[in-house]
Amino acid sequence: MDREIITYRVIADNEPGDAPVSSCRKHIALLCGGQVRMHGKDSLTKAMLRVAFLSLALLFVSCGKEQEPDIVTRVLLVYLGGDNSLSGESNEKLEAIKQGYDGRYGTKVLVYHDMRNSAPRLLEISGNTTAVPLREYEAENSADPTVFRRVVAEAKAMYPGAVFNLLVFSHASGWLPAGMLINPRSAVQPRSVITDGSNEMELVDFAGAIPDGAFRHIIFETCFMAGVEVAYQLRDKAEYVLASSAEIVSPGFTDIYRQHTNELVYGDPVKFIQAAFDYFDKQEGYMRSATFSVIKTDALDVLADYIRKNCNSEKEINAMDIQHFDRSSYRLFSDFGEYYTGLLETEMQKEYLLRLIGGCVVWKASTPSFMDGYNGFTIRKHSGMTAYIVQERFPALNEAYRRLDWYKAITVDKE
């Protein structure tokens, strides 16, 4: 058989009379050193040519197709409301979160950070301890529910198919109206979840800014947020609420973020709050103070229904006799289990209520005392939730309490 020679020439600019050379041939010639000679029975050369064509095909495919975006399935949205006396601490928490997140594929951490004397920003944290600015805003009130609503909407729009957790850090006072933690007799509107300067956000507005089913977990690094009033108001917004019955002693969760942020992103947030409790439980003196719990919100309606049908709300109970979680003399945050079992008549009813509480509070832990030596208190009872006890001396506070979903749920058939 006669020898067959096929030659591909590389021509940068065709001269008159030259045969046109396709870009495909140019690439093949380049890959094979300028010329490709195929002998009829030379299998090795044939194989080299096949490799050249295959390499070229892969090159064209990779160049002609845009890179596929990351598929994000888990997102932690962090809301750092630090435009207040916690400004410096909010920055420390941002740095700790950056250190603790490993940037696992398919996960994201978004941080809205508002601090004193600085423009609010929306950041995305990568796994190399860097925070990439996504948006910078004009000066705004981070305690304004319209701002919070916008941040939640922006984050959800970026990764619409992902499962979201929400972490909130700021000053707070549970469901209490602004200023009423210090002066429960003041007549003001209820604004107490996030603080920006002298402005505070109302629990009802906070819940209203969150679409139903938006979050799997809401983690509060804020004080007094384990109230049944808070959890019930958020029952359609998140599956679980992680919070503290009492205050959270500074530096709060900062050290825990450095080691366990991933649990809040794609792991188990219960492991995070357990690590937080372990941290405080190992401290000494007043620092050995913690009252954390995890509340399953879809079990709260059954609890409310049982209380409405069985508890005697007309029975007088002295709030001073119930386990409290505030360090003032006002007794605004009382132990849920101790108070409501006191409104039942039989031991069987009380035992059943405690089982219902156990279905709501899926995890809890507390130290033996809280801020010992600083107007603190011994912890005799810790059911994992607090409750407000209506008191005649606080008419404005009572009125604010009656506007909450929890109060309406346990009194709907009694009024």
C-alpha positions, -999 to 999 in steps of 0.1 A, spaced: 0 0 0 13 34 -10 23 57 19 -2 84 25 10 118 39 -14 143 52 1 177 61 -15 206 80 2 239 76 -2 268 100 -9 300 81 -13 332 102 -25 353 74 -35 337 41 -16 348 11 -32 349 -24 -33 314 -37 -30 297 -3 -56 272 6 -77 283 36 -67 268 68 -94 263 95 -88 273 131 -93 236 139 -63 227 117 -42 254 131 -48 241 166 -40 205 155 -9 216 139 2 235 169 -5 206 191 15 183 169 45 205 162 34 222 130 29 191 109 10 159 113 21 130 92 -1 99 93 13 67 78 -13 42 67 -2 15 91 14 37 118 -10 31 147 11 52 171 7 82 148 -30 76 144 -33 75 182 -15 108 185 -38 124 160 -68 111 179 -54 127 211 -49 159 193 -85 160 180 -98 150 215 -78 177 232 -91 203 207 -127 192 212 -123 196 250 -107 230 245 -136 242 224 -162 229 249 -145 245 279 -140 279 260 -175 279 246 -194 272 277 -197 295 307 -186 282 341 -214 267 361 -223 287 393 -219 271 427 -249 253 439 -256 268 473 -277 247 497 -270 262 531 -267 298 542 -261 315 575 -274 351 576 -258 371 604 -274 404 615 -250 424 636 -269 453 651 -239 470 666 -247 507 662 -247 510 700 -225 503 730 -218 469 715 -201 483 684 -166 471 693 -179 437 703 -198 433 671 -165 437 652 -149 411 673 -177 387 665 -173 393 628 -136 385 631 -144 353 651 -170 342 626 -145 347 598 -120 325 616 -146 298 624 -161 293 589 -143 268 566 -160 279 533 -174 244 525 -186 240 489 -223 247 486 -225 269 517 -224 307 523 -222 331 552 -237 366 547 -232 393 573 -251 426 576 -229 447 599 -239 481 613 -216 497 638 -209 531 651 -193 557 628 -193 533 599 -215 527 569 -236 495 571 -224 468 548 -236 434 535 -206 411 534 -199 376 522 -174 355 541 -152 331 523 -132 302 538 -99 321 539 -110 345 567 -118 373 543 -151 393 541 -160 404 506 -183 436 505 -214 429 485 -233 461 493 -226 493 512 -256 514 524 -261 550 534 -264 556 571 -296 538 583 -313 525 614 -306 488 616 -334 486 643 -359 497 616 -380 467 605 -379 479 569 -341 477 569 -342 442 584 -369 431 560 -348 444 530 -316 425 543 -336 393 546 -351 397 512 -317 405 496 -301 374 511 -330 351 501 -329 365 466 -292 356 462 -297 320 471 -334 312 467 -331 275 469 -309 273 500 -318 265 536 -312 295 558 -303 300 594 -304 335 611 -280 347 637 -289 380 655 -266 400 678 -276 432 695 -290 446 727 -324 432 734 -349 427 762 -371 399 750 -406 410 741 -405 440 765 -413 474 752 -384 499 749 -372 512 782 -394 489 802 -366 466 813 -353 496 833 -387 511 841 -417 488 836 -441 516 845 -432 537 814 -459 540 787 -441 534 754 -445 512 724 -430 477 724 -396 478 706 -370 455 720 -353 430 697 -325 450 680 -310 483 692 -296 511 670 -286 541 692 -318 551 710 -340 531 685 -353 496 692 -372 471 671 -406 457 682 -409 419 684 -441 420 663 -423 441 636 -393 418 637 -415 388 631 -435 406 605 -403 413 585 -396 376 581 -414 356 555 -431 325 568 -408 295 567 -378 316 559 -354 301 585 -347 267 600 -330 281 630 -330 316 646 -301 320 670 -303 349 693 -271 362 709 -292 387 727 -306 388 762 -340 374 775 -351 359 741 -362 325 754 -396 338 764 -426 318 752 -439 352 739 -409 354 716 -410 318 704 -447 319 697 -445 351 678 -419 334 656 -436 300 653 -443 305 615 -409 320 608 -385 294 620 -385 257 630 -363 263 660 -353 292 683 -320 291 702 -320 317 730 -312 326 766 -338 329 794 -315 355 812 -289 379 799 -259 366 780 -227 376 798 -200 393 776 -181 382 756 -211 360 747 -204 336 718 -173 352 705 -149 324 714 -174 298 703 -176 312 668 -139 306 663 -144 269 667 -180 262 659 -194 286 633 -197 257 608 -224 241 631 -246 272 624 -240 270 587 -243 234 577 -240 214 609 -261 210 641 -268 243 659 -276 223 690 -239 214 691 -231 251 689 -252 260 718 -239 231 738 -204 243 732 -215 278 743 -229 264 775 -198 243 782 -177 275 778 -196 293 804 -200 263 827 -162 261 830 -158 297 841 -155 309 876 -173 335 897 -200 356 880 -188 344 846 -202 309 853 -237 321 842 -258 306 814 -294 297 807 -297 284 771 -324 264 754 -336 253 720 -373 257 713 -392 237 686 -418 262 674 -443 238 658 -451 223 691 -462 256 707 -498 256 694 -505 223 712 -490 238 744 -511 270 740 -542 250 735 -537 229 766 -530 260 787 -561 278 774 -583 248 782 -569 238 816 -550 266 834 -569 288 857 -558 323 847 -578 338 875 -557 321 901 -534 346 919 -498 337 920 -472 360 935 -445 366 909 -419 370 937 -424 333 945 -416 320 910 -381 314 896 -370 346 879 -343 353 853 -339 391 855 -316 407 881 -340 435 890 -367 434 916 -395 436 890 -397 399 881 -405 403 844 -391 370 832 -404 341 852 -399 304 846 -426 291 823 -429 256 837 -431 267 874 -456 295 867 -481 275 845 -480 243 865 -491 265 894 -523 274 875 -533 237 873 -552 217 899 -541 181 897 -507 164 896 -518 145 865 -524 178 847 -491 192 858 -472 161 847 -489 163 813 -480 200 809 -444 192 817 -444 166 789 -458 192 765 -431 216 776 -405 188 769 -419 185 734 -413 222 729 -379 226 746 -358 200 729 -326 210 746 -318 231 777 -289 238 801 -283 262 830 -256 269 855 -264 266 893 -266 304 896 -265 335 875 -240 364 880 -234 355 916 -223 387 936 -237 411 910 -274 411 921 -276 377 907 -298 347 916 -298 310 923 -314 289 895 -338 264 911 -359 259 880 -351 261 843 -378 248 820 -361 264 790 -387 291 785 -398 322 804 -432 338 808 -445 372 818 -469 372 848 -494 400 846 -490 425 875 -513 453 885 -484 477 891 -474 476 854 -506 486 834 -486 498 803 -466 466 802 -498 445 807 -514 463 777 -483 456 755 -484 420 766 -521 416 755 -511 426 720 -489 395 716 -499 363 698 -492 342 728 -516 361 750 -543 359 723 -537 321 719 -542 313 756 -572 336 762 -592 334 729 -621 314 745 -620 332 778 -627 368 769 
